[in-house]
Amino acid sequence: MRATLLPAIVALAVVLAAAGDGRAEDAAPAKKLDSSELRDLYFGEALFQAYQGNYFDAISRLDTELTQYYGLDEPGLNSLFHHINSAEFDVGDFELYYRMHKRAGRAIKAVIEGNVAEEIRNEAIYRLAKIYYQKQQPQAALETIEKLQGKIPERLRLEEPFLRAQIYMENGKFPQAIELLTKLDSAVELKGYAGYNLGVALFLNGNEQQGIAQLEKVGLLESDDEKVLAMRDKANLVLGFRLLEAGQAQNAKVYLYRVRLDGPFSNKALLGAGWASAELGEFERALVPWTRLAKRNITDRSVQEVLLGVPYAYSKLEVHGQAAVKYGLALDIYSKEIERLDSSIASIRKGAFLKAVVREELKEDKNWLINLRNLPDTPETYYLAQMMASHDFQESLKNYFDLEELRVRLEHWADYLNAYDEMIKIRGAYYEPLLPEIEQRFRQLDSLMKLRVEQRDKLQARLKKMLVAPRPDFLITVEERTLLQRVTALEAALAAAGGGDAALRQRVARLKGLVSWKVDIEYDERFTRATEHLAQLDDHVKKLNEIYHSFVRTRQAATQSYKGFDQPLQRLRIKIRNAQEKVQILMAGQGHMIEVMAIGELEERRKRMEEYQVKARFAMAESYDRATKEKQEKQKDQPENTPDPGAKSAAEPAPVESGATPGGAAAPAVEVAPASPSAAPEPAGGVRDDRPADGVPAEPTPAPAQEPPPNTE
Amino acid sequence: MQMKKLIAMLFAACAVLPNAYAEQVSKEQIKGLDEQVQDIKKDVLEISAELNQLEEKLLYPSNTEIAFFVSLEKSSTLEPDAIELKVDDKDMATHIYSFKELEALRRGGVQRLFTGNVRTGEHKVLINIIGKSGAFKKTDNASYVVKKGVGPQFLEIRLTSSGVEFKDW
């Protein structure tokens, strides 16, 4: 039997170990970016979204930035250049969180194949191996992680060997895993996890004694961290069941009682603790944990099972009347449970389940899975917490949520496009009549400006020439020019009059000389002033150019604000419509799959309840028989007027002779109790602790309670 | 012996995850649908990126675009509850922070508070912060003149223990 049970232990250990997969992620400290290091604001915005769990928005922002970055002629000048490696990794990470493993894998492969530094390449290899590991492709994970060469980034100092050890375990390379985990056992960051996995690896490698010792060590860890405490509970639970299976019930109890009463494994521990006492024949003691467990939520399999365990213990204690009553109570509870299951199945078939779980308020924080457990106890959601124990169900439900989110987004975007269309029309209606007139005035001003600029250029050229060949006549004033014209006219008149009076000619010449002399003498000063005026003109021309370019940009912006959007909008509209159709089809498919899963699970539960019911019914009948016989025997032995101490209540049957054999074939009570003790593990902590289920009557405190109370830490 | 058999059954049952629906839904079906969901996510992300670019072009042309970002200094003890942004004495944006947003800011994320359009030239920016610093309520305000050029203008509003700092990008 031992040989056949070892795989079961191993399976349980692996299942429980798998529940700790998340630790590898949790152990990786979230990368903190000092905002003083930030060189690209939009990259910071993507992180802002990602840190809130808005992975769609984070990916979308980074995708946009990366597309723009790679579209640039000189990406080195872009601010994202400083974060480009991080951005490439982060987009892969965000895709992983958004459960887009295919795309994340491709992105990371591209980094590995690219021309990157050794550390970056090794980080990419680590991440790719992690994807394969998470997607349950251990062989691919192993091949990938073995490609690691050279320097490993410091922040993967613990994560890399921990992941490697997990991959080794998945591939059956236990000695290698043990070697790595032994080194990691003392790491504070992996407290509980490395030790627990080491214990499991030792078990799987056949080193049972070492495995027990290791798990015992983990089972005694001290911590305030809820996750570490959960690992401690796991270790104690596995050890307890292992020893129970090995026939060491007394030792098993020690470990099972170490499991916290409010932890995720408490139900199974209470059930196991009861069985440990029962195996020792201490049925009174078995009633202590079982009675406590029986008051918990009936949807838990351990609780369902213990409803048969409690009367079984009473029957073993020869308290057949009490056993019969308890079997009766169990029957009532199973009946109510079957009714509730029927109601849940009917409700799910009507589609109420999917409507209930996509409610927006549930997803307001990252603990949405826990929030789902807090839904009102409607028929469609009553068993949700139990169904969540299945990884496939959880993943399918997450997919459904994601599809619902996409549906809402697409719906909003379709509305946006309509608004943009309207906006473009309004802009067109405003600018269309204005632009022709503006365009005409612009052309006039443009030609005028060109003329003035040409004039200015000519002046500059002339001044430049005058530097080497002075031309004072170019710098005469209007007044001087008029004066000189008049002098010239006088000279002409004198010449026409035969030369005239010498004194007159001399006066005219003196006048001309005076003007020329003034022009010549002031030439340098005038030249300087002209240069200064040209510089002033340049300032005006500059301002004019600014206005000109601003006008050109504004005109262009006005035109671009309503032209050229038709095709992109049309393209987006088609894409959105196609995506909406696909989302609708996928939601129907995914929703149907979830409903099938849920109904399958509930029907299975119903079947089990019916089996329990049949067994409880037989056991109850037998207990009544025995109680009646017992009573009759006592009546025979006692005088008629003596009160019967066995008749505790009116409900209790009359004592009869008890001739039934507890373990025999004719004693279904013995077989009944653990006949189908299928308490599925709930690694995610699917327990509503100490919440009495509807219809579960308060259990009387069992007689002896000398057992050390379970650890209530 | 009977007891051991029963415990073994219990133990084996504990080790197996519920798969009551295995007959109705195969692993291949689950995987196939999951891959289709991944494909549609990829398609929708592409639409989102395209829409982002279109919106930027349509709503915020580069010659008028101005965006305001909020960051929190790593060592800052300030916990903003709300922020108000005014540009040229006009209310532009107000925001009340959720716990998740505060945590994201603390971890180095940068919030895009507001994106809008302004003319080129100088604009007066006024920030009002209401929050806590340690156990005390803290209000702070700061002003800054941002010069909008012809290209897109980004302004980082950095919240520090000593007050509000501005950085042009």
Interface residues (C-beta under 8 A of the other chain):
Chain A: M1 T4 L5 A8 I9 A11 L12 V15 A30 K32 L33 D34 S35 S36 E37 L38 L41 Y42 G44 E45 L47 F48 Q49 A50 Y51 Q52 G53 F56 I59 S60 R61 D63 T64 T67 Q68 S79 Y98 R99 M100 H101 K102 R103 F241 L244 E245 G247 K268 L271 G272 W275 A278 E279 E305 D365 Q386 M387 A389 S390 H391 D392 E395 S396 N399 D402 L403 L406 R409 L410 W413 Y416 Y420 M423 I424 S550 R553 T554 A557 Q560 S561 F565 P568 L569 L572 K575 I576 N578 A579 K582 V583 L586 G589 Q590 M593 V596 M597 A598 I599 G600 E601 E603 E604 R605 G663 V670 E671 A673 P674 A675 S676 P677 S678 A679 A680 P681
Chain B: Q2 M3 K4 K5 L6 I7 A8 M9 L10 F11 A12 A13 C14 A15 V16 L17 P18 N19 A20 Y21 A22 E23 Q24 V25 K27 Q29 I30 L33 D34 E35 Q36 V37 Q38 I40 K41 K42 D43 V44 L45 E46 I47 S48 A49 E50 L51 N52 Q53 L54 E55 K57 L58 P61 N63 T64 A67 F69 S71 L72 E73 K74 K100 E101 E103 A104 L105 R107 G108 G109 V110 Q111 R112 T120 V150 F154 E156 R158 W169
